[in-house]
Amino acid sequence: MKGAAAVLNQEMHTLTTALRSADLGPGRWLGPEQLAFALRAAYDPGAATRPERNPQLGRDLAGAGPVAVRETWTGLRTDTAFDAVLWISEWPRAQVFPGFLAPLLLSSGIRRSFSLTIIPMRADQAARDLRRKRTAHIADQAQRAKIGQIEDAATTTAEYADVLKQEADLTSGHGVARYTGLIAVSAKTLEELQAALAAIEQAAIQASLETRLLAGQQAQAFTAAALPLCREV
């Protein structure tokens, strides 16, 4: 156990250094009490207000998990909440401002958790994926020309130029990453949850995003979206 703790401490230090090298400002690591409260509040939102009366409540890791969880095809029922997770299936296809997620993240009256997972791809995998996209684009363009279909020149040209730019960046030594965005929405009742989901989907449209409800995998998606465990998707 002592050796494992030493290795973990070294990994934590390495990650913090890497984040600062990327001009990111990491906060403090969660301690046992903070982690316990974060886990408890994710499954039991009603518990989030109780520490105001008693700061010691919800601070024990032994009781941090949910009392009960029931998964349905399109949602999740936890201790004091109904939950659902949306997947960002389409990111903006055109250039956007840095604050383009503001409509999605800053709408009031909705309890939500936004999780962005960035997975670096190996250079050979990234190269194969980019070649596949370039080949598919050329084949689609030839097929459209063959059948006389008019294509959207602006969108098609931008997508192809983006693929070529990624290939050039990869050749220059830059990495390629895969992004996964998840939004966990919680409410006290099922009716409130449906209203919150509709509002979040509308906000996503304003942010030039497309979202899809993750049917059949809500429990796994909730773990990745709402819990501060940095799990790979």
C-alpha positions in Angstrom: 0.0 0.0 0.0 2.8 2.4 0.8 4.5 1.7 -2.6 1.2 2.2 -4.4 0.7 5.5 -2.6 4.1 6.7 -3.7 3.4 5.8 -7.3 0.1 7.5 -7.2 1.7 10.6 -5.7 4.2 10.7 -8.5 1.5 10.3 -11.2 -0.5 13.2 -9.6 2.6 15.4 -9.6 3.3 14.5 -13.3 -0.2 15.3 -14.3 -0.2 18.7 -12.5 3.1 19.6 -14.1 1.7 18.6 -17.6 -1.4 20.7 -17.1 0.6 23.8 -16.1 2.9 23.3 -19.1 -0.3 23.5 -21.3 -1.2 26.8 -19.7 -4.0 25.3 -17.6 -4.6 26.1 -14.0 -5.4 22.9 -12.1 -7.2 23.2 -8.8 -6.5 21.3 -5.6 -6.9 17.5 -5.6 -10.1 16.4 -3.9 -9.5 15.0 -0.4 -11.4 12.0 1.0 -14.2 14.3 2.5 -14.5 16.3 -0.7 -14.7 13.2 -2.9 -17.2 11.6 -0.6 -19.5 14.7 -0.8 -19.1 15.0 -4.6 -20.2 11.4 -5.0 -23.1 11.7 -2.6 -24.3 14.9 -4.2 -24.3 13.4 -7.7 -26.6 10.5 -6.7 -28.5 12.4 -4.0 -28.9 16.1 -5.0 -31.1 16.6 -1.9 -28.1 16.0 0.2 -26.2 18.9 -1.3 -28.0 21.4 0.9 -27.7 19.5 4.2 -24.1 20.4 5.0 -25.2 24.0 5.3 -26.9 22.9 8.5 -24.3 20.3 9.5 -20.9 20.5 7.6 -20.0 17.0 8.7 -22.8 15.3 6.9 -22.0 13.4 3.7 -18.2 13.4 4.3 -17.6 9.7 4.8 -16.4 7.7 1.8 -18.1 4.5 3.3 -21.5 6.1 2.8 -20.8 8.1 -0.4 -22.5 5.8 -2.8 -26.2 5.8 -3.6 -28.8 3.8 -1.5 -30.5 2.6 -4.7 -30.2 3.1 -8.5 -32.8 2.0 -11.1 -31.8 2.2 -14.8 -34.4 2.5 -17.5 -34.0 2.6 -21.3 -33.7 6.4 -21.4 -33.0 7.5 -17.9 -31.9 6.8 -14.3 -33.5 7.0 -11.0 -31.2 7.7 -8.0 -31.9 8.5 -4.4 -33.6 11.8 -4.7 -33.5 12.5 -8.4 -34.5 11.5 -11.9 -31.5 11.7 -14.3 -30.8 11.4 -18.0 -27.6 11.8 -20.0 -27.2 13.5 -23.4 -24.3 12.8 -25.8 -23.0 15.6 -28.0 -23.0 13.8 -31.3 -22.2 16.8 -33.5 -19.8 19.7 -32.7 -19.8 23.0 -34.6 -18.8 22.5 -38.2 -17.8 26.2 -38.6 -15.6 28.5 -36.6 -17.2 29.7 -33.3 -16.4 32.1 -30.5 -14.6 30.8 -27.4 -17.8 31.2 -25.4 -20.0 29.2 -27.7 -21.0 26.8 -24.9 -22.5 29.7 -22.8 -26.2 28.9 -23.7 -25.7 25.3 -22.7 -23.8 25.9 -19.5 -25.2 29.1 -18.1 -29.0 28.5 -18.4 -30.5 28.9 -14.9 -32.9 26.7 -13.1 -31.5 23.4 -14.4 -29.2 21.0 -12.5 -26.7 19.7 -15.0 -23.1 18.3 -15.2 -21.0 18.8 -18.3 -18.1 16.4 -18.9 -15.6 16.7 -21.7 -13.3 13.7 -22.2 -10.2 14.2 -24.4 -8.5 11.0 -25.5 -5.2 11.3 -27.4 -4.9 9.1 -30.4 -1.8 7.2 -31.4 -0.1 8.7 -34.5 -0.7 5.6 -36.6 -4.3 5.4 -35.7 -4.9 9.1 -36.3 -3.2 8.8 -39.7 -5.4 5.8 -40.7 -8.5 7.6 -39.5 -7.7 10.8 -41.5 -6.9 8.8 -44.6 -10.2 7.0 -44.3 -12.0 10.4 -44.0 -10.2 11.8 -47.0 -11.0 8.7 -49.1 -14.6 8.8 -48.1 -14.9 12.5 -48.9 -13.4 11.9 -52.4 -15.6 8.9 -53.0 -18.7 10.8 -51.9 -17.8 13.8 -54.1 -17.4 11.5 -57.1 -20.7 9.7 -56.4 -22.6 13.0 -56.2 -21.1 14.2 -59.4 -22.0 11.0 -61.1 -25.7 11.2 -60.2 -25.8 15.0 -60.8 -26.5 15.9 -57.2 -25.7 19.5 -56.1 -23.5 19.6 -53.1 -23.2 22.2 -50.4 -19.9 23.7 -51.5 -19.2 25.7 -48.3 -19.7 22.8 -45.9 -18.0 20.2 -48.0 -15.0 22.4 -48.8 -14.6 23.3 -45.1 -14.8 19.6 -44.0 -12.2 18.5 -46.6 -9.9 21.4 -45.7 -10.2 20.5 -42.0 -9.1 16.9 -42.8 -6.1 18.2 -44.9 -5.1 20.6 -42.1 -5.2 17.8 -39.5 -3.0 15.6 -41.7 -0.5 18.5 -42.1 -0.5 19.1 -38.3 0.0 15.3 -37.7 2.9 15.3 -40.1 4.4 18.3 -38.3 4.4 16.4 -35.0 1.1 17.7 -33.5 -1.2 15.2 -31.8 -4.8 14.3 -32.7 -7.4 13.8 -30.0 -10.9 12.4 -29.8 -13.5 14.5 -27.9 -16.5 13.1 -26.1 -19.0 15.5 -24.5 -21.7 14.3 -22.1 -24.4 16.3 -20.3 -26.0 14.7 -17.2 -29.4 16.4 -16.3 -31.1 15.9 -13.0 -34.5 16.9 -11.6 -36.8 16.1 -8.7 -39.6 14.6 -10.8 -39.9 12.9 -14.1 -41.9 15.8 -15.5 -39.3 18.3 -14.5 -36.6 16.2 -16.0 -38.4 16.1 -19.4 -38.8 19.9 -19.3 -35.1 20.3 -18.4 -34.0 18.0 -21.2 -36.0 20.0 -23.7 -34.4 23.2 -22.5 -30.9 21.7 -22.7 -31.5 20.4 -26.2 -32.7 23.9 -27.3 -29.7 25.5 -25.7 -27.4 23.0 -27.5 -28.9 24.1 -30.8 -28.1 27.7 -30.0 -24.5 26.6 -29.3 -24.4 24.9 -32.8 -24.4 21.4 -31.2 -26.4 18.3 -31.8 -27.3 16.1 -28.8 -28.7 12.6 -28.5 -30.2 10.8 -25.6 -28.0 7.8 -24.8 -30.6 5.1 -24.8 -29.7 1.7 -23.2 -26.5 3.0 -21.5 -27.7 5.6 -19.0 -26.0 4.1 -15.9 -22.6 3.9 -17.6 -23.0 7.4 -19.2 -24.0 8.9 -15.8 -20.9 7.5 -14.2 -18.8 9.2 -16.9 -20.7 12.5 -17.0 -21.6 13.3 -13.4 -18.9 11.8 -11.3 -15.5 13.4 -10.8 -13.6 10.2 -11.6 -12.1 11.0 -15.0 -13.2 7.7 -16.5 -12.4 7.0 -20.1 -15.4 6.7 -22.4 
